[in-house]
Every structure is written in C-alpha cells, then in structure tokens.
Amino acid sequence: MIPSRFSLLFVCFAVLLVTCLADEDDIDTNANTVTIRGFDTSVRIEGNTGKIKAVHFDKDDDDEELEEEDFEDDDEMLTFQVDSMEEKDSNGNVVGLTGPTQKKHALKSLETQIQKFTFSSLDNSTTYQGLPVKRINLSVSLAGPQANLQIQVVLFLKSGKIKFGNESFNVRSGTFKFNIKVSDWQFCGMNSDVCRNKATGANEIGQFLDVGMSIRSVAEEPEEVDDDELPGEDICVPDDPNDKDDCPKIFNMGGNSEMVLNKGALTGNNEYVLFPPGFPKFERNGMVKRFVFRVPRFNNTILIDPSVNVGTMKISKSGARHSAVESPLFFSIVLLLCKLVAH
C-alpha cells in the first residue's frame, strides 16, 4: 500500500513539476530579451527593438511535455511593434514639421529614436484587477519630441473579467496585454510649443496623436468581427447588457488568434476619452500591416490598451475549459512547489 501511495505522490509531483518548469521565464541579458510564459502562451519582448512576439504552444495528451516553441520560424507567431507617432491637426494633416522650437512632432519611424529600451524587473507573482498575472515594463526616451514611451506587458494566468475605462471584457489564462503609455508629449499650440506650416507660415494646432503599431499576423488582413461571429464565450461583457457601446473592437488575426482593441484611451487623470470614429483601424501599405490609434489631444499622459488571445479559440459557452490550471487551489499548489523546487 505504501509503495502505491508513494508512486501516486511521485506522479502527481512530477506532473506539477513539469507544469512549473513549463511556466519558467527567461531573461537573456546578452540578447536583451525577456520571455514570459503562461499555461499555453509564450511572450518574448526585445529590448533592442521594442518588438513583442507571441506564440501559442500545445501540450501532448498527457499534459507532460511542451512542443518546442520557435519565435523565429513559427508560421502562427504574432509580432507587435510601436513604430510611429504623428501629430495631426483637426483635418488629419501632419503638423509640427517646422517651428522655432525645432522639436519633432511627427516621427514616421521610431528606429532612429530607439537605441535601447530599459526593462523593469520581472514580477511573476502579482495581480491585475484581482487576477494573477506576470508583468514587466520596458521604456525609452524619445529624443525628438522629448517625450517618453513605456510598454507595460501583462500575461494573465487565470480567466476572468477586467475593465478599461467604461469597457468590460473577458480575458482567459494566456491572454496578454501591452499597455502603450505616452507621456510628456507637448502638442503644437500647447504652452510655448509653436509650430508653423512650412508652406504658409501659419501657426499649427495639434489636435490628435496617431500612434502606429506594425504587426505580423496569420491573417493577411485582420478583419473586425462581432462577438457572435466567433465560437465560445463572448469577449464583451458590458455592465449594461443592452449597451454594446461599452464593448471593445475584436479583430480576427488568423490562426485562432483574436486581438481586442478598446475604443478609447485613459488620460493621466484617469479620464476615458474615445478615439474618433473609425479608430483604431487596420491599414496596409505594401508588405507593412499596422493598426493606428488616433488619440485626441491630451495633457501629459495617455494610455492605450491592446489585448491578444493567442492561437486558441475562446472557452465554451458553458465557461468550461477542462483545465486544472484554472483552479485557484491548483495555482496555489504549483506556486508553492515551484518555490520549494527553486530553493
């Protein structure tokens, strides 16, 4: 009887240990990259470029081994990179190209601005609106506009409901979000920032900031879809079931991946401001695929909040995932065993 119990304990421990190791993170100081892992999602952040790469991996039938992940050749890998910021006037024209201050208000490419992002320390045992997550921030100073860009990457370890502004939506274990925070951006016509039209010499007034994010997706052209067009539990869960205006936009990225884009952004004083009609929007220029967020004029700080479900369809209508990792007890046991193994 004792050997049988011992064998059962050993098997249970082995399964939990493999789960622990599968969720191990990786910090490569030589390559300046950080990789964080959830139950079925790996996210790699590149400090030299600001790129965020994500892949979905599957376990075998016994949930004991992970398929080898590959961030270079995986056909279903997703990639995201904030790559441009352009200040626009009320008619959508680029402003801030000339003026006495010679401060740049339009950066069609951030490559010349970004030397190296700075990583914060990785926090792999924190929470976001009550849900367990892993979190890391990377930031860079933009010399041209004398502003700052910070990307806050959060990987969810449990399913649940979160809010952004007045929008409520579901996330699952494996959903990741990367808040795009722009601070200290001074608009043309704000304070002493004077900009003049190159042709007429007239003063320019900046009304919007267009933040461009290039992507790599399985779908040639990600399409906006309605919740009821996709199988599984709805992503949108508004506080008022009859008010679909409190729902984010959903884009089919191909490969069973979905991107959730809020219809507005948060200012530094926690005010929720809507993007103009039609934004955020997908656009394609040759081989370059990108999303554009048009943020109304703000004072000092703005926060944009994309979320991604990588490589797996939403959970069933009944809400069942048939996954032990969703259990709070399982999560606690795994966390405890991981700490014991680490020591």
C-alpha positions as CSV (number, residue, x, y, z in Angstrom):
1,M,0.0,0.0,0.0
2,I,2.8,2.4,0.9
3,P,4.6,1.9,-2.5
4,S,1.4,2.6,-4.3
5,R,0.7,5.8,-2.4
6,F,4.4,6.8,-2.9
7,S,4.1,6.2,-6.7
8,L,0.9,8.2,-6.9
9,L,2.5,11.1,-4.9
10,F,5.6,10.9,-7.2
11,V,3.4,11.0,-10.4
12,C,1.5,14.0,-9.0
13,F,4.7,15.8,-8.1
14,A,6.2,15.1,-11.5
15,V,3.2,16.5,-13.3
16,L,3.2,19.6,-11.1
17,L,6.9,20.0,-11.6
18,V,6.6,19.8,-15.4
19,T,3.9,22.5,-15.2
20,C,6.2,24.6,-13.1
21,L,9.1,24.3,-15.5
22,A,6.8,24.9,-18.4
23,D,6.0,28.3,-16.9
24,E,9.6,29.3,-16.3
25,D,10.6,32.7,-17.6
26,D,13.8,33.5,-19.4
27,I,15.9,36.7,-19.1
28,D,18.7,36.8,-21.7
29,T,20.9,39.8,-20.9
30,N,23.2,39.2,-23.9
31,A,20.3,39.4,-26.4
32,N,18.4,42.0,-24.2
33,T,15.3,39.9,-24.3
34,V,12.8,38.7,-21.7
35,T,10.4,35.7,-22.3
36,I,7.4,35.2,-20.0
37,R,5.3,32.1,-20.2
38,G,1.8,31.2,-19.2
39,F,-0.1,28.0,-19.4
40,D,-0.2,27.9,-23.2
41,T,1.3,31.2,-24.3
42,S,4.9,32.5,-24.6
43,V,5.6,36.2,-25.0
44,R,9.1,37.5,-25.9
45,I,10.0,41.2,-25.5
46,E,13.0,42.5,-27.4
47,G,14.7,45.4,-25.6
48,N,16.7,46.5,-28.7
49,T,13.7,47.0,-30.9
50,G,10.6,47.1,-28.6
51,K,9.1,44.2,-30.5
52,I,6.7,41.8,-28.7
53,K,6.4,38.3,-30.1
54,A,3.8,35.8,-29.0
55,V,3.3,32.1,-29.8
56,H,0.8,29.5,-28.6
57,F,2.0,26.1,-27.6
58,D,0.1,22.8,-27.0
59,K,0.8,20.1,-24.5
60,D,0.6,16.5,-25.5
61,D,-2.3,14.2,-24.5
62,D,-0.8,13.6,-21.0
63,D,-0.1,17.3,-20.4
64,E,3.5,16.3,-19.6
65,E,5.6,17.8,-22.4
66,L,5.5,21.0,-24.3
67,E,6.0,21.3,-28.0
68,E,9.2,23.2,-28.7
69,E,8.4,26.9,-29.2
70,D,10.0,28.8,-32.0
71,F,9.9,32.6,-32.2
72,E,11.8,32.8,-35.5
73,D,10.1,30.3,-37.8
74,D,6.7,29.7,-36.3
75,D,4.1,30.4,-39.0
76,E,1.5,31.4,-36.5
77,M,3.7,33.7,-34.5
78,L,2.3,37.2,-33.8
79,T,4.5,40.3,-33.7
80,F,3.7,43.8,-32.5
81,Q,5.9,46.9,-32.5
82,V,5.0,50.6,-31.8
83,D,6.8,52.2,-34.7
84,S,5.5,55.7,-35.4
85,M,3.9,58.7,-33.8
86,E,2.5,61.6,-35.8
87,E,0.7,64.7,-34.5
88,K,-2.3,65.7,-36.7
89,D,-4.5,68.8,-36.9
90,S,-8.3,68.7,-36.8
91,N,-8.3,67.8,-40.5
92,G,-5.9,64.9,-40.1
93,N,-2.9,66.7,-41.6
94,V,0.6,66.2,-40.1
95,V,1.8,69.1,-38.1
96,G,4.9,70.1,-36.2
97,L,7.4,69.5,-39.1
98,T,8.8,73.1,-38.7
99,G,8.8,75.7,-36.0
100,P,11.0,77.8,-33.7
101,T,11.5,75.0,-31.2
102,Q,12.6,72.5,-33.8
103,K,11.0,69.8,-31.6
104,K,9.8,66.8,-33.6
105,H,6.0,66.3,-33.5
106,A,5.9,63.7,-36.2
107,L,8.1,60.5,-36.2
108,K,7.3,58.3,-39.1
109,S,9.8,55.8,-37.8
110,L,11.0,55.3,-34.3
111,E,14.0,53.3,-35.4
112,T,16.3,56.4,-35.3
113,Q,14.9,57.3,-31.8
114,I,15.2,54.0,-30.1
115,Q,18.6,52.9,-29.0
116,K,17.6,50.5,-26.3
117,F,14.6,50.0,-24.1
118,T,15.1,49.7,-20.4
119,F,13.5,46.8,-18.7
120,S,11.9,46.9,-15.3
121,S,12.3,43.9,-13.0
122,L,10.0,41.0,-13.9
123,D,7.2,40.4,-11.4
124,N,5.8,36.9,-11.9
125,S,3.6,36.7,-8.9
126,T,1.4,39.8,-8.9
127,T,-2.2,40.6,-9.8
128,Y,-4.2,42.8,-12.2
129,Q,-7.7,43.7,-11.1
130,G,-7.6,40.7,-8.9
131,L,-6.4,38.2,-11.5
132,P,-2.9,36.5,-11.1
133,V,-0.5,37.8,-13.8
134,K,3.1,38.2,-14.8
135,R,4.2,41.7,-15.5
136,I,7.2,43.6,-17.0
137,N,7.6,47.1,-18.3
138,L,10.0,48.5,-20.9
139,S,10.6,52.2,-21.5
140,V,12.5,54.5,-23.8
141,S,13.0,58.3,-24.0
142,L,12.2,59.8,-27.4
143,A,14.8,62.4,-28.1
144,G,12.9,64.1,-31.0
145,P,9.6,65.0,-29.3
146,Q,11.3,65.0,-25.8
147,A,8.6,62.5,-24.7
148,N,8.6,59.1,-23.1
149,L,7.3,55.8,-24.3
150,Q,6.5,52.9,-21.9
151,I,5.1,49.5,-22.8
152,Q,3.6,47.6,-19.9
153,V,3.3,43.8,-20.8
154,V,0.9,41.7,-18.7
155,L,0.3,38.0,-19.1
156,F,-2.8,36.6,-17.4
157,L,-2.6,33.3,-15.6
158,K,-6.3,32.9,-14.9
159,S,-9.5,33.7,-16.8
160,G,-11.8,36.5,-15.6
161,K,-13.3,39.9,-16.3
162,I,-11.5,43.2,-16.4
163,K,-12.3,46.8,-17.1
164,F,-10.6,49.5,-19.1
165,G,-12.3,52.9,-18.9
166,N,-16.0,52.1,-19.3
167,E,-15.4,48.9,-21.3
168,S,-15.7,45.5,-19.7
169,F,-14.4,42.3,-21.3
170,N,-13.2,38.8,-20.6
171,V,-9.6,37.6,-20.6
172,R,-8.5,34.0,-20.4
173,S,-5.5,32.2,-19.0
174,G,-2.9,33.0,-21.7
175,T,-4.3,36.4,-22.7
176,F,-1.7,39.1,-22.8
177,K,-2.0,42.8,-23.0
178,F,0.6,45.5,-23.6
179,N,-0.4,49.0,-22.4
180,I,1.1,51.7,-24.6
181,K,1.9,54.7,-22.4
182,V,3.0,58.0,-23.9
183,S,3.9,60.8,-21.5
184,D,5.3,64.3,-21.7
185,W,4.1,64.8,-25.3
186,Q,3.6,68.6,-25.9
187,F,1.2,69.4,-28.8
188,C,1.6,72.2,-31.2
189,G,-0.1,75.3,-29.8
190,M,0.2,74.0,-26.2
191,N,2.0,76.3,-23.8
192,S,5.1,77.6,-25.7
193,D,5.2,74.9,-28.3
194,V,4.9,76.9,-31.6
195,C,4.6,75.1,-34.9
196,R,4.3,76.8,-38.3
197,N,3.0,75.4,-41.6
198,K,6.0,75.1,-43.9
199,A,4.2,76.5,-47.0
200,T,2.1,79.3,-45.5
201,G,3.9,80.1,-42.2
202,A,0.6,80.0,-40.3
203,N,0.6,78.6,-36.8
204,E,-0.5,75.0,-36.5
205,I,-2.6,73.5,-33.7
206,G,-2.2,69.8,-32.9
207,Q,-5.5,68.0,-32.1
208,F,-4.6,64.3,-32.4
209,L,-1.7,62.0,-31.9
210,D,-1.6,59.0,-34.3
211,V,0.2,56.0,-32.7
212,G,1.1,53.4,-35.3
213,M,1.7,49.8,-34.4
214,S,3.1,47.4,-37.0
215,I,2.0,43.8,-36.8
216,R,2.7,40.3,-38.1
217,S,-0.4,38.1,-38.2
218,V,-1.5,34.9,-39.7
219,A,-4.4,36.7,-41.5
220,E,-3.3,38.7,-44.5
221,E,-5.7,41.4,-43.4
222,P,-7.1,41.2,-39.9
223,E,-10.8,41.8,-40.1
224,E,-13.1,43.3,-37.4
225,V,-15.7,40.8,-36.3
226,D,-18.6,40.7,-33.9
227,D,-18.6,38.6,-30.8
228,D,-21.4,36.3,-32.1
229,E,-19.4,35.5,-35.2
230,L,-16.8,33.6,-33.1
231,P,-17.4,30.4,-31.2
232,G,-17.3,30.3,-27.4
233,E,-17.9,32.7,-24.6
234,D,-18.4,36.3,-25.5
235,I,-15.4,38.6,-25.0
236,C,-17.6,41.6,-24.4
237,V,-19.4,41.7,-21.0
238,P,-20.8,45.2,-20.6
239,D,-22.2,46.2,-17.3
240,D,-25.4,47.0,-19.1
241,P,-26.2,44.1,-21.4
242,N,-28.1,46.4,-23.8
243,D,-25.2,48.8,-24.2
244,K,-22.8,47.4,-26.8
245,D,-21.0,50.8,-27.0
246,D,-19.2,49.7,-23.9
247,C,-17.6,46.8,-25.9
248,P,-14.1,46.9,-27.4
249,K,-13.4,46.1,-31.1
250,I,-12.4,42.5,-31.9
251,F,-10.1,41.6,-34.8
252,N,-9.6,38.1,-36.2
253,M,-5.8,37.7,-36.5
254,G,-5.9,34.3,-38.1
255,G,-4.6,31.1,-36.6
256,N,-7.4,31.1,-34.0
257,S,-6.0,34.4,-32.5
258,E,-8.0,37.4,-31.6
259,M,-7.0,41.0,-30.9
260,V,-9.1,43.1,-28.6
261,L,-8.8,46.9,-29.1
262,N,-10.6,49.4,-26.9
263,K,-12.5,52.2,-28.4
264,G,-10.8,54.8,-26.2
265,A,-7.8,55.6,-24.1
266,L,-7.1,56.7,-20.5
267,T,-5.5,60.1,-19.7
268,G,-3.1,60.7,-16.8
269,N,-6.0,61.9,-14.6
270,N,-7.9,58.6,-15.4
271,E,-10.3,60.3,-17.8
272,Y,-11.6,57.9,-20.5
273,V,-11.5,59.6,-24.0
274,L,-12.9,58.0,-27.1
275,F,-11.0,57.7,-30.4
276,P,-12.6,59.5,-33.4
277,P,-15.0,57.4,-35.5
278,G,-13.2,54.7,-37.5
279,F,-10.3,54.3,-35.0
280,P,-8.5,52.2,-34.1
281,K,-8.2,51.0,-37.6
282,F,-6.2,48.5,-39.6
283,E,-4.3,49.6,-42.7
284,R,-1.9,48.1,-45.1
285,N,0.9,49.7,-47.1
286,G,2.6,47.2,-49.3
287,M,4.0,44.5,-47.0
288,V,3.5,46.6,-43.9
289,K,0.5,45.8,-41.8
290,R,-0.4,48.1,-38.9
291,F,-3.1,49.3,-36.5
292,V,-3.4,53.1,-36.0
293,F,-4.7,54.6,-32.8
294,R,-5.8,58.3,-33.1
295,V,-5.7,59.8,-29.6
296,P,-7.5,63.2,-29.0
297,R,-5.3,66.0,-27.7
298,F,-4.3,65.2,-24.1
299,N,-2.3,66.8,-21.3
300,N,0.9,65.0,-20.4
301,T,-0.1,61.2,-20.4
302,I,-2.2,58.8,-22.4
303,L,-2.6,55.0,-22.1
304,I,-3.7,52.7,-24.9
305,D,-4.6,49.1,-24.0
306,P,-4.5,46.3,-26.7
307,S,-5.1,42.7,-25.6
308,V,-4.4,39.4,-27.5
309,N,-5.7,35.9,-27.3
310,V,-3.0,33.8,-28.9
311,G,-3.7,30.7,-31.0
312,T,-6.7,29.3,-29.2
313,M,-10.4,29.9,-29.6
314,K,-12.5,31.2,-26.7
315,I,-13.8,29.0,-24.0
316,S,-17.1,27.2,-24.4
317,K,-20.5,28.8,-23.7
318,S,-20.7,26.8,-20.5
319,G,-17.4,28.5,-19.4
320,A,-15.6,25.1,-19.0
321,R,-12.0,24.9,-20.1
322,H,-11.4,21.4,-18.6
323,S,-8.1,22.7,-17.4
324,A,-6.8,22.2,-13.9
325,V,-4.6,25.3,-14.2
326,E,-7.8,27.4,-13.9
327,S,-8.3,26.2,-10.3
328,P,-7.1,28.6,-7.6
329,L,-6.1,25.6,-5.5
330,F,-4.0,24.1,-8.3
331,F,-2.4,27.5,-8.9
332,S,-1.5,27.8,-5.2
333,I,-0.1,24.3,-5.1
334,V,2.0,24.8,-8.2
335,L,3.3,28.1,-6.9
336,L,4.3,26.5,-3.6
337,L,6.0,23.6,-5.3
338,C,7.8,25.9,-7.6
339,K,9.2,27.9,-4.7
340,L,10.2,24.7,-2.9
341,V,12.0,23.4,-6.1
342,A,13.7,26.8,-6.6
343,H,15.1,26.6,-3.1
